[in-house]
Amino acid sequence: MLPFKLVYSDGYDLNLGDHVFPSVKYKLIHQKCLEEGIATPDDFLQPQPAPDEDLLRVHSREWIRKLKLGKLSIQEIMRLEVPYSPQFVRACWLSCGGSTLAAQRALTDGCCFNFGGGFHHAYPDHGEGFCALNDVAVALRRLQADGAICTAMVIDLDVHHGNGTAAIFAGDATVFTLSMHQENNYPYPKPLSDLDVGLLDFTGDTDYLRLLREALDRAFDRFKKEERMRGTSQPGLIYYLAGADPYRQDQLGGLALTVEGLQERDRIVLDAARSRAIPIAVTFAGGYARNTADTIQIHTNSILAARTCFQAE
C-alpha cells in the first residue's frame, strides 16, 4: 500500500475522442497503478461532486448557472476549447470535489493526489483553455471556510502560466501563488502571481531544476518574512500542480524537460514540503505529449516520487 491516498473517478474521463486534451489519461493512470502494483484498490478514494456552496466561494453565481443549465454562449464555449456536455459538467464538479478531498486527506496523511484537476485557467466568471472551474481555488477556500487551514501555497509547474489562479488570489495574503512556466506561451495576458518565473523556450533539465530550487527558496523565504502579515511563518498546505507538459515532446509546450527531469522536479517539490512538515496535495494538471503513454508515465512517476519521499519518513 502507498503511504498516502489517490483520488480518482471514472467520471474524470470526458471521452473527448480525437482531442489534444487526452482526458482518458486519468483512467489509464489508474489502470497502470493497479496493473504494475504501484497501488492497490484500497489506496483509492472516490470523490463526490463539489456542492455549489463550495464553488460559490470562488465562482460567480451566474457562471455556475450557465454551466449547470448549458447556457454558455458560442464565444464562452470557444474560449473553453472543449465541447460542452452534461458529462463535461459532471467532470468539472467531480474534479472540484476530488481536489477538496485530496486537500483534506493531505492534512491527515501528509500527502494526497487528485488525478483530475489542476484547471488553473478558470476565472471566477468564465473558463479558458480546457478549464471551467478552478478546483484548487475551490479546495483552498473550502478548507479555509472550515477552519482547517488559514494559509496555503500554490506551486504551479504546468508549462502554462496559472492565470486564473493568480487572478483569484490577487491581493490575498493568505494564499501565496508561485507559477513557473514557459513565458512565450499561452495564456496572454498573464496576471501577476506572488512569484512568477517565466522560462525561455527550450529550457532543459539542468536550468529548470536550478531555477526551481531558487524559486522555492524565494517563495518560502518571502512567506516567512511576511509572517506578521499572514500570522504564520509557513503555509498550512501546499497545493502542487504537477503538469506533465514541460516535457520536451509535449504538443502544447515549448520546454525541453526529459521524463527523468520531470521526476526530479517532483522529488524537489515533494521534499521541500516533507522537510518542512507541510502537508501537500498534488494534482496532475496538463499533459499533451505526442505519445499519450509518455504523459501517463510522467504522471505515474509523480506518484512514485511521492512514494519514495514519504516512505522515507
C-alpha positions as CSV (number, residue, x, y, z in Angstrom):
1,M,0.0,0.0,0.0
2,L,1.0,3.6,-0.5
3,P,1.7,5.9,2.4
4,F,-1.0,8.3,1.1
5,K,-4.3,8.1,-0.9
6,L,-5.1,8.6,-4.5
7,V,-8.4,10.3,-5.5
8,Y,-9.9,9.0,-8.7
9,S,-13.2,8.7,-10.5
10,D,-14.1,7.1,-13.9
11,G,-16.2,10.3,-14.3
12,Y,-12.9,12.3,-14.8
13,D,-12.8,11.0,-18.4
14,L,-14.6,13.3,-20.8
15,N,-14.5,10.9,-23.7
16,L,-13.3,13.7,-26.0
17,G,-12.1,11.3,-28.7
18,D,-9.5,12.8,-31.1
19,H,-8.8,15.9,-29.0
20,V,-5.4,17.3,-27.9
21,F,-6.6,17.0,-24.3
22,P,-6.3,13.3,-23.5
23,S,-8.8,13.1,-20.7
24,V,-8.6,9.3,-21.0
25,K,-5.2,9.7,-19.2
26,Y,-6.9,9.6,-15.8
27,K,-8.3,6.1,-16.5
28,L,-5.0,4.9,-17.9
29,I,-3.0,6.1,-14.9
30,H,-5.5,4.3,-12.6
31,Q,-5.1,1.1,-14.7
32,K,-1.3,1.4,-14.7
33,C,-1.1,1.9,-10.9
34,L,-3.1,-1.3,-10.4
35,E,-1.5,-3.4,-13.1
36,E,2.1,-2.6,-12.0
37,G,1.4,-3.0,-8.3
38,I,2.1,0.7,-7.6
39,A,-1.2,0.9,-5.7
40,T,-4.0,-1.4,-4.5
41,P,-7.7,-0.7,-4.8
42,D,-7.6,0.3,-1.1
43,D,-5.3,3.2,-2.0
44,F,-8.0,4.9,-4.0
45,L,-10.7,7.3,-2.8
46,Q,-13.9,8.1,-4.7
47,P,-14.7,11.8,-4.9
48,Q,-18.2,13.3,-4.8
49,P,-19.2,16.3,-6.9
50,A,-18.4,19.5,-5.0
51,P,-21.5,21.2,-3.6
52,D,-22.5,24.5,-5.2
53,E,-21.8,26.2,-1.9
54,D,-18.1,25.4,-2.3
55,L,-18.0,26.6,-5.9
56,L,-19.6,29.9,-5.0
57,R,-16.7,30.8,-2.7
58,V,-14.7,31.2,-5.9
59,H,-17.1,31.4,-8.9
60,S,-19.9,33.8,-9.7
61,R,-23.5,32.5,-9.3
62,E,-24.1,33.4,-13.0
63,W,-21.2,31.3,-14.2
64,I,-22.3,28.3,-12.2
65,R,-25.8,28.7,-13.5
66,K,-24.6,28.8,-17.1
67,L,-22.5,25.7,-16.7
68,K,-25.3,23.7,-15.0
69,L,-28.0,24.7,-17.4
70,G,-26.0,24.6,-20.6
71,K,-26.5,28.4,-21.2
72,L,-23.0,29.1,-22.4
73,S,-22.6,31.3,-25.4
74,I,-20.7,30.2,-28.5
75,Q,-17.9,32.5,-27.5
76,E,-17.8,31.1,-24.0
77,I,-17.5,27.5,-25.4
78,M,-14.9,28.6,-27.9
79,R,-12.9,30.1,-25.0
80,L,-13.1,26.8,-23.1
81,E,-11.8,24.9,-26.2
82,V,-13.6,21.7,-25.2
83,P,-17.2,20.7,-26.3
84,Y,-19.9,21.3,-23.8
85,S,-21.9,18.3,-22.5
86,P,-23.5,17.2,-19.3
87,Q,-20.6,14.8,-18.9
88,F,-18.2,17.7,-19.0
89,V,-20.2,19.5,-16.3
90,R,-20.2,16.4,-14.1
91,A,-16.4,16.0,-14.6
92,C,-15.9,19.6,-13.5
93,W,-17.9,19.2,-10.3
94,L,-16.2,15.9,-9.6
95,S,-12.7,17.5,-10.1
96,C,-13.5,20.2,-7.6
97,G,-14.8,17.6,-5.1
98,G,-11.7,15.5,-5.7
99,S,-9.3,18.4,-5.2
100,T,-11.1,19.2,-1.9
101,L,-10.9,15.6,-0.8
102,A,-7.2,15.4,-1.7
103,A,-6.5,18.6,0.4
104,Q,-8.4,17.3,3.3
105,R,-6.6,13.9,3.3
106,A,-3.2,15.6,2.8
107,L,-3.8,17.4,6.2
108,T,-4.1,14.0,7.9
109,D,-1.8,11.9,5.8
110,G,0.9,14.4,4.8
111,C,0.2,13.9,1.1
112,C,-2.6,13.1,-1.3
113,F,-3.1,13.0,-5.1
114,N,-6.1,14.0,-7.1
115,F,-5.8,12.6,-10.6
116,G,-8.3,15.1,-12.1
117,G,-7.9,18.8,-11.5
118,G,-5.4,21.5,-11.8
119,F,-7.7,23.6,-14.0
120,H,-5.8,26.8,-13.4
121,H,-7.1,28.8,-16.3
122,A,-10.6,29.1,-14.8
123,Y,-11.6,32.6,-13.6
124,P,-14.5,33.4,-11.2
125,D,-16.8,34.3,-14.1
126,H,-15.6,32.4,-17.1
127,G,-13.5,29.5,-18.3
128,E,-10.5,29.3,-20.6
129,G,-8.1,26.7,-22.0
130,F,-10.0,23.4,-21.1
131,C,-10.7,24.9,-17.6
132,A,-14.2,25.7,-16.4
133,L,-13.9,25.6,-12.6
134,N,-10.7,26.3,-10.6
135,D,-10.7,23.2,-8.5
136,V,-7.6,24.2,-6.5
137,A,-9.0,27.5,-5.5
138,V,-12.3,25.8,-4.6
139,A,-10.5,23.3,-2.4
140,L,-8.4,26.0,-0.6
141,R,-11.5,28.2,0.1
142,R,-13.4,25.2,1.4
143,L,-10.6,24.3,3.8
144,Q,-10.3,28.0,4.9
145,A,-14.0,28.2,5.5
146,D,-13.8,25.0,7.6
147,G,-11.0,26.5,9.7
148,A,-8.8,23.6,8.6
149,I,-6.1,25.9,7.3
150,C,-5.5,29.7,7.4
151,T,-2.9,29.9,4.7
152,A,-1.7,28.0,1.7
153,M,0.8,28.0,-1.1
154,V,0.1,27.0,-4.7
155,I,3.1,25.7,-6.6
156,D,2.1,25.6,-10.3
157,L,4.6,23.8,-12.5
158,D,2.4,23.4,-15.5
159,V,4.1,24.7,-18.7
160,H,1.4,27.3,-18.9
161,H,1.0,30.2,-16.5
162,G,-1.7,29.8,-13.9
163,N,-3.6,32.9,-14.9
164,G,-7.0,32.1,-13.3
165,T,-5.4,31.1,-10.0
166,A,-3.3,34.3,-10.0
167,A,-6.3,36.4,-10.6
168,I,-8.5,34.7,-7.9
169,F,-5.9,35.1,-5.2
170,A,-4.5,38.5,-6.2
171,G,-4.2,40.7,-3.2
172,D,-5.0,37.8,-0.8
173,A,-2.2,37.5,1.7
174,T,-3.5,34.1,2.9
175,V,-2.6,32.3,-0.4
176,F,0.8,32.6,-1.9
177,T,0.9,31.7,-5.6
178,L,4.1,30.5,-7.5
179,S,3.9,29.9,-11.2
180,M,6.9,28.6,-13.1
181,H,6.0,28.4,-16.8
182,Q,7.2,29.0,-20.4
183,E,6.9,32.7,-20.8
184,N,6.4,32.6,-24.6
185,N,3.2,30.5,-24.4
186,Y,-0.5,30.6,-23.6
187,P,-2.1,32.5,-21.8
188,Y,-2.0,36.1,-22.8
189,P,-2.0,38.3,-20.7
190,K,-0.5,36.7,-17.6
191,P,-1.8,38.3,-14.3
192,L,0.8,38.6,-11.7
193,S,1.3,35.7,-9.3
194,D,3.0,36.3,-6.0
195,L,6.1,34.9,-7.7
196,D,6.4,34.3,-11.4
197,V,9.3,32.5,-13.1
198,G,8.9,32.9,-16.9
199,L,11.2,30.4,-18.7
200,L,12.9,30.8,-22.0
201,D,11.8,28.4,-24.9
202,F,13.5,25.0,-24.8
203,T,14.7,25.3,-21.2
204,G,16.1,21.9,-20.3
205,D,16.5,19.8,-17.2
206,T,19.6,21.5,-15.7
207,D,18.5,25.1,-15.9
208,Y,14.9,24.2,-15.0
209,L,15.8,22.3,-11.8
210,R,18.2,25.1,-10.8
211,L,15.6,27.8,-11.3
212,L,13.0,25.6,-9.5
213,R,15.2,25.3,-6.4
214,E,15.9,29.0,-6.4
215,A,12.2,29.8,-6.8
216,L,11.1,27.5,-3.9
217,D,13.7,29.1,-1.6
218,R,12.5,32.6,-2.6
219,A,8.8,31.6,-2.1
220,F,9.4,30.1,1.4
221,D,11.7,33.0,2.4
222,R,9.1,35.5,1.3
223,F,6.4,33.6,3.2
224,K,8.5,33.6,6.3
225,K,9.4,37.3,6.1
226,E,5.8,38.2,5.8
227,E,4.9,36.3,8.9
228,R,3.4,39.4,10.6
229,M,1.0,39.8,7.7
230,R,0.0,36.2,7.5
231,G,0.2,35.2,11.2
232,T,2.4,32.2,10.4
233,S,5.9,31.5,9.0
234,Q,4.9,28.8,6.6
235,P,1.7,27.7,4.7
236,G,-0.7,25.3,6.3
237,L,-1.0,23.4,3.0
238,I,0.8,23.3,-0.4
239,Y,-1.2,22.6,-3.5
240,Y,1.2,21.3,-6.2
241,L,0.1,21.3,-9.9
242,A,2.5,18.7,-11.4
243,G,1.9,19.4,-15.0
244,A,3.4,16.9,-17.5
245,D,3.5,19.4,-20.2
246,P,7.0,20.9,-19.6
247,Y,8.0,17.6,-21.4
248,R,10.2,18.1,-24.5
249,Q,7.7,16.2,-26.7
250,D,4.5,17.9,-25.5
251,Q,2.3,19.3,-28.2
252,L,1.3,22.4,-26.3
253,G,4.6,23.2,-24.7
254,G,7.9,24.5,-25.7
255,L,10.2,23.5,-22.9
256,A,12.7,20.6,-23.1
257,L,12.5,18.6,-19.9
258,T,13.0,14.8,-20.1
259,V,10.9,12.2,-18.3
260,E,13.7,11.9,-15.7
261,G,14.0,15.6,-15.3
262,L,10.3,15.9,-14.5
263,Q,10.5,13.2,-11.9
264,E,13.4,15.0,-10.3
265,R,11.3,18.1,-10.3
266,D,8.6,16.2,-8.4
267,R,11.1,15.0,-5.9
268,I,12.3,18.5,-5.3
269,V,8.8,19.9,-4.6
270,L,7.7,16.9,-2.5
271,D,10.9,17.0,-0.4
272,A,10.5,20.8,0.1
273,A,7.1,20.1,1.6
274,R,8.1,17.0,3.6
275,S,11.3,18.5,5.1
276,R,9.2,21.5,6.4
277,A,6.4,19.2,7.6
278,I,3.9,21.0,5.3
279,P,1.0,18.8,4.0
280,I,1.0,18.6,0.2
281,A,-1.9,17.9,-2.1
282,V,-1.0,17.1,-5.7
283,T,-3.0,17.3,-8.9
284,F,-1.8,16.3,-12.4
285,A,-2.8,19.4,-14.4
286,G,-1.8,19.4,-18.1
287,G,-0.1,16.9,-20.3
288,Y,-0.4,16.6,-24.1
289,A,2.6,14.5,-25.3
290,R,2.5,13.3,-28.8
291,N,2.6,9.8,-27.4
292,T,0.0,9.6,-24.6
293,A,2.0,6.8,-23.0
294,D,4.7,9.4,-22.2
295,T,2.1,11.6,-20.4
296,I,0.9,8.6,-18.4
297,Q,4.4,7.7,-17.4
298,I,5.2,11.2,-16.3
299,H,2.1,11.4,-14.1
300,T,2.8,7.9,-12.7
301,N,6.3,8.9,-11.9
302,S,4.9,11.8,-9.7
303,I,3.2,9.1,-7.6
304,L,6.4,7.0,-7.5
305,A,8.4,10.1,-6.4
306,A,6.0,10.7,-3.6
307,R,6.1,7.1,-2.5
308,T,9.8,7.3,-2.2
309,C,9.7,10.6,-0.4
310,F,7.0,9.7,2.2
311,Q,8.1,6.1,2.8
312,A,11.5,7.5,3.9
313,E,10.0,9.0,7.0
